[in-house]
Amino acid sequence: MGEGAPLTPNGERLQWLVDWAGPADEAELLALFRRAFDADMPAALWRWKYAGLDTPGALARRDGRAVAFYGGIPRTVSLFGSPATAVQIGDVMVDPAERGVLTRRGPFFLAASHYLRHHVGAGKAFPLAFGFPSQRAYRLGERLGLYAKVGEIMRVEWPALQTRPSLLLRTRPWASGMAAAADRLWLEMAAALSREIVGVRDFAYLKRRYFEHPTLNYKVFGVSSRLSAKLFGIIVVREEGEELLWVDVVAPPERIAALVTIVRRLATDLGKPKAYTWITAQNAALFVGESGAVSPTEIVIPALDWNPAFSAAELADHWWLMAGDTDFR
């Protein structure tokens, strides 16, 4: 099974073995998630995230007990204008009882290196990986030689706006007839972002990500021209207490400023005093406008520093990532 068990500095052999997780490991992985994060993940959410995959990721065991996991979810992207498949790293977890061994001999490194060695990098299934680790998790991966920083996520916040509807744009809840227009709109967005890396946002993606999510409720709006009826942009939002989270957008970047105004107005309509979004730092200026405030989230965007197909310098400040690109917002 997988990697051989490592030795401690005292010469003791620890029973850490790593292999690929499968459907039969689901209950153990959900129990590990509970121990690692002191929270429960619904089984339906786990199955939705990893549906159709041969394996959700690499699983390390000690004496037969699941103690670390490193998951990966494929994501089709536009990579500098060309189609590619990246992998989103997620559900990285270590049993609290094992966190004292955060070295190249520990279970985190064994699980992470097993996954990355087999799947990510030059000549592998996924030329690049990305994720949304906390500062602590990123620093650990960096110290172990797995990650290099290529960006960070910023929060942009605005007060809700009370104003009349736009004379030029109409905002309506999503309708089934918008699907073909959504695909055309995505192609416009991809062309405008041909110098960045952006996850595909066509109708098939929107349908699975937002309409079929098993645990979260999203509101999807189509914004169209009142004169031509052409789809101008797609906005995805989610209510979070007293805030409205702008989860995702499909539109060329030059339309973002107009869509900010619409999101702020939606916040008022939904009874929220403010709205906010997450966006990669180099794109934050598009969202700020006259009333936005930018603050750090302490979420680092990592690149693979392990047999990389692209250097960190090539990827730095080129990701377009929002809250909807996560697997948890």
C-alpha positions in Angstrom: 0.0 0.0 0.0 1.4 3.4 -1.1 4.5 4.8 0.6 6.6 3.1 3.2 6.3 4.0 6.8 8.8 6.6 7.9 11.1 6.6 10.9 11.1 9.0 13.8 14.4 10.6 15.0 14.6 7.9 17.6 14.4 5.2 14.9 10.9 4.1 15.7 8.8 3.1 12.7 5.5 4.9 12.6 2.6 3.2 10.8 1.8 6.0 8.3 0.9 4.6 5.0 -0.6 6.5 2.1 -2.9 5.4 -0.7 -5.8 6.6 -2.8 -9.1 7.1 -1.0 -12.2 5.5 -2.5 -16.0 5.4 -1.9 -15.6 2.8 0.9 -13.6 5.4 2.9 -16.3 8.1 2.9 -17.5 7.5 6.5 -13.9 7.6 7.8 -13.1 10.8 5.8 -16.2 12.5 7.1 -15.2 11.5 10.7 -11.7 12.9 10.0 -13.2 16.1 8.8 -15.1 16.4 12.0 -12.0 15.9 14.1 -9.9 18.2 12.0 -12.3 21.1 11.7 -14.7 20.5 14.7 -17.6 20.7 12.2 -19.6 18.2 10.2 -19.6 18.0 6.4 -22.9 16.5 5.0 -22.4 13.3 3.1 -24.4 14.8 0.2 -21.9 17.7 -0.1 -18.9 15.4 -0.1 -20.5 13.3 -2.9 -21.4 16.3 -4.9 -17.9 17.7 -4.7 -16.1 14.5 -5.8 -18.8 13.1 -8.1 -17.5 11.1 -11.0 -13.9 10.9 -9.8 -12.0 7.6 -9.4 -10.6 9.0 -6.1 -11.2 12.2 -4.1 -7.6 12.3 -3.1 -4.7 10.8 -1.1 -5.4 9.3 2.3 -2.7 8.7 5.0 -3.3 6.1 7.7 -1.6 5.3 10.9 -2.1 1.8 12.3 -5.1 1.5 9.9 -6.7 4.8 11.1 -7.3 7.7 8.7 -5.2 10.6 9.9 -4.6 12.9 6.9 -6.2 13.6 3.5 -5.3 15.7 0.5 -8.2 16.2 -2.0 -8.4 17.4 -5.5 -11.3 18.5 -7.7 -10.6 19.1 -11.5 -11.6 22.5 -12.9 -11.6 23.4 -16.5 -9.9 26.8 -17.0 -9.0 29.3 -19.7 -5.2 29.3 -19.3 -3.8 32.5 -20.9 -6.5 32.0 -23.6 -6.2 28.3 -24.1 -8.3 25.5 -22.6 -6.7 23.5 -19.8 -7.7 21.4 -16.8 -6.4 22.6 -13.4 -7.1 20.9 -10.1 -8.5 22.6 -7.0 -6.9 21.4 -3.8 -9.5 21.0 -1.1 -10.4 19.3 2.2 -6.8 19.2 3.3 -7.0 17.9 6.8 -4.8 16.3 9.5 -6.0 14.6 12.6 -5.3 16.9 15.6 -3.4 14.1 17.3 -0.9 14.0 14.4 -0.3 17.7 14.0 2.9 17.6 16.0 4.6 15.9 13.1 4.4 18.6 10.4 7.6 17.6 8.6 8.6 15.7 5.5 8.1 12.6 7.6 4.6 13.5 8.7 1.2 12.4 7.4 0.4 15.8 5.8 3.5 15.7 3.6 3.0 12.0 2.7 -0.6 12.7 1.6 0.2 15.9 -0.3 3.3 14.7 -2.0 1.6 11.4 -3.0 -1.2 13.4 -4.7 1.0 16.0 -6.3 3.6 13.6 -7.5 1.1 11.5 -9.4 -1.3 14.1 -10.7 0.1 17.7 -10.9 2.9 19.3 -12.8 4.9 19.0 -16.0 3.6 16.0 -18.0 0.8 15.2 -15.6 -3.0 15.2 -15.8 -3.1 18.7 -14.3 -0.5 21.3 -15.4 -1.4 23.5 -12.4 -3.1 23.4 -9.1 -4.7 26.1 -7.0 -6.6 26.4 -3.7 -7.6 28.7 -0.9 -5.5 27.7 2.1 -5.4 29.7 5.3 -2.1 31.4 6.1 -1.2 28.6 8.5 -1.8 25.9 5.9 0.0 27.9 3.2 3.1 28.5 5.4 3.3 24.8 6.1 3.1 23.9 2.5 5.7 26.5 1.7 8.1 25.3 4.4 7.8 21.7 3.1 8.6 22.8 -0.4 5.2 22.2 -1.9 3.8 25.7 -2.5 4.9 29.1 -3.8 2.7 32.2 -3.5 1.2 33.5 -6.8 -1.6 35.7 -5.4 -4.0 36.6 -2.6 -7.7 37.1 -2.1 -9.0 40.5 -1.1 -12.4 41.5 0.2 -14.2 44.4 -1.4 -17.2 45.8 0.5 -19.8 48.4 -0.3 -22.8 49.9 1.4 -26.2 49.0 0.0 -27.6 51.4 -2.5 -31.1 52.9 -2.6 -31.7 54.2 -6.1 -34.0 53.7 -9.0 -33.4 50.9 -11.4 -31.0 51.6 -14.3 -32.5 53.2 -17.4 -30.2 51.1 -19.5 -30.0 47.7 -17.8 -32.7 45.3 -16.6 -32.0 42.8 -13.8 -34.1 39.6 -13.6 -34.0 36.3 -11.8 -32.4 33.6 -13.9 -34.7 32.0 -16.5 -34.1 28.9 -18.5 -34.1 30.8 -21.8 -30.8 32.5 -20.8 -28.6 29.4 -21.2 -27.4 29.9 -24.7 -26.8 33.6 -24.0 -24.8 32.6 -20.9 -22.5 30.5 -23.0 -21.9 33.4 -25.4 -21.3 35.8 -22.5 -18.7 33.4 -21.0 -16.8 33.5 -24.4 -16.8 37.3 -24.2 -15.4 37.1 -20.7 -12.7 34.5 -21.6 -11.6 36.6 -24.6 -11.3 39.7 -22.4 -9.3 37.8 -19.8 -7.0 36.0 -22.3 -3.9 37.1 -20.3 -5.2 35.6 -17.1 -6.2 32.2 -15.7 -9.9 32.0 -15.2 -12.2 29.0 -14.5 -14.8 28.3 -17.1 -18.1 29.9 -16.4 -20.4 28.5 -19.1 -24.0 27.4 -18.5 -23.0 23.8 -17.7 -20.7 25.0 -15.0 -23.2 27.5 -13.6 -25.9 24.8 -13.5 -23.9 22.3 -11.5 -22.1 24.8 -9.3 -25.1 27.0 -8.2 -28.4 25.3 -9.2 -27.4 21.8 -8.1 -25.5 22.6 -4.9 -26.8 20.3 -2.2 -26.5 22.5 0.8 -26.3 26.2 -0.1 -28.9 28.5 -1.7 -27.8 31.0 -4.4 -29.7 33.7 -6.2 -28.7 34.0 -9.9 -29.6 37.1 -11.9 -29.3 37.9 -15.6 -28.6 41.6 -16.4 -29.6 42.6 -19.9 -29.7 45.7 -22.0 -33.2 47.3 -22.1 -32.6 48.4 -25.7 -31.3 45.2 -27.3 -32.3 42.6 -24.7 -28.7 41.2 -25.0 -27.3 39.6 -21.9 -24.9 42.1 -20.3 -23.8 40.0 -17.3 -24.7 37.3 -14.8 -24.6 37.8 -11.1 -24.6 35.1 -8.4 -25.2 36.2 -4.8 -25.9 34.5 -1.5 -27.4 36.0 1.7 -25.1 35.8 4.7 -26.8 37.2 7.8 -26.6 41.0 7.5 -24.4 40.9 4.4 -25.0 40.0 0.7 -22.1 38.0 -0.7 -21.4 38.6 -4.4 -20.3 35.0 -5.2 -19.6 35.1 -8.9 -19.9 37.0 -12.1 -19.9 36.3 -15.8 -19.1 39.4 -17.8 -16.1 41.1 -19.4 -14.1 43.1 -16.8 -15.1 46.5 -18.3 -18.7 45.8 -17.2 -17.9 45.2 -13.6 -18.4 48.8 -12.4 -22.0 48.8 -13.7 -22.6 45.4 -12.1 -21.3 46.7 -8.7 -24.1 49.2 -8.7 -26.7 46.5 -9.4 -25.3 44.3 -6.6 -25.5 47.2 -4.2 -29.1 47.7 -5.2 -29.8 44.0 -4.8 -28.5 44.3 -1.2 -31.1 47.0 -0.5 -33.9 44.9 -2.1 -32.9 41.9 0.1 -32.7 44.0 3.3 -28.9 43.8 3.7 -27.0 47.0 4.8 -23.9 46.0 2.8 -22.6 43.7 0.1 -19.1 42.3 -0.4 -17.1 40.0 -2.7 -13.9 38.1 -2.8 -11.5 38.7 -5.8 -7.8 38.2 -6.5 -5.8 41.2 -5.5 -4.7 42.4 -9.0 -8.4 42.6 -10.0 -9.8 44.4 -6.9 -9.6 47.8 -8.5 -12.3 46.8 -11.0 -14.7 46.2 -8.2 -13.9 49.1 -5.8 -15.7 52.0 -7.6 -16.4 55.2 -5.6 -17.7 53.5 -2.5 -15.8 50.2 -2.1 -13.4 49.4 0.6 -10.7 46.8 0.2 -9.3 44.6 3.0 -7.2 41.5 3.1 -8.7 38.0 3.8 -5.3 36.4 4.6 -6.0 33.8 1.9 -3.0 33.1 -0.2 -3.3 31.6 -3.7 -0.6 28.9 -4.0 1.1 27.4 -7.0 2.7 24.0 -7.1 6.4 24.2 -6.3 6.9 20.5 -7.1 7.9 19.6 -10.7 5.9 22.7 -11.9 4.7 23.0 -15.5 4.7 26.8 -14.9 7.0 28.7 -12.6 5.5 30.8 -9.8 6.7 33.9 -11.6 4.7 33.0 -14.7 1.5 32.6 -12.7 1.9 35.4 -10.2 -1.0 37.8 -10.2 -2.7 36.1 -13.2 -5.5 34.2 -11.5 -9.1 35.5 -11.6 -10.7 33.9 -8.6 -13.8 34.8 -6.6 -15.8 33.3 -3.7 -17.6 31.0 -6.2 -14.3 29.4 -7.2 -13.9 28.0 -3.7 -15.5 24.7 -2.7 -16.9 26.1 0.5 -18.6 29.5 -0.2 
